[in-house]
């Protein structure tokens, strides 16, 4: 009985660890996508500001 418990416990730890890895990867992916969108918007704003300045001149 103890051997079965130990085996199940090891599997439980393994699954919990893999789940934690998966959650971190998912969070990092969403965060990267958010950062890239922010950079893209910032670049677009800078381009439109530059274009307006050129038009004013």
N, C-alpha and C positions, 0 to 999 in steps of 0.2 A: 504494500500500500504506500509506503514512504517513497519507494522508487517511482511510482506513478505520479505522486504528488510533486516530487522534484522535477520530473520530466515535464509535467504540465506547467509548473512554475517557470522553468527555463523558457518554454515556448511563450508563455505570457509576457515575460520580460522582453523577449525578442520582438514580439508583435508590438508591444508598447513603444519600444525604441524605434522601430520602423515607422510607426504612426507619428511619433515626434519628428523624425526626419522629414516625413511627408508634409507635415504641417509647416515646418520651417521653410521648406522649399516652396510651398504654395504661397506663404506670406511673402517670401523674397521675390517671387515672380510677380505678384500683384504690386508690390512696392516698386519694383523696377519699371513695370508698365506705367505706373503713376508718375514716376520721375521722368521717364522718357516723354510722356505727354506734356508735362510741365516744361521741359526743355524745348519741345517743339513749339508750344504756345509762346514761350519767351522769345524764341528765334523769330517767329512770325511777327510778333509785336515789334521787335527791333527792325525787321525788314520794312514793315509798314511805316515806322517812324522815319527811317532813312529815306524812303521813297517820298514821303511828304516833305521832308526838308529839301530834297532835290527839286521837287516841284515848286517850292516856295522861292527857290533861288533862280 
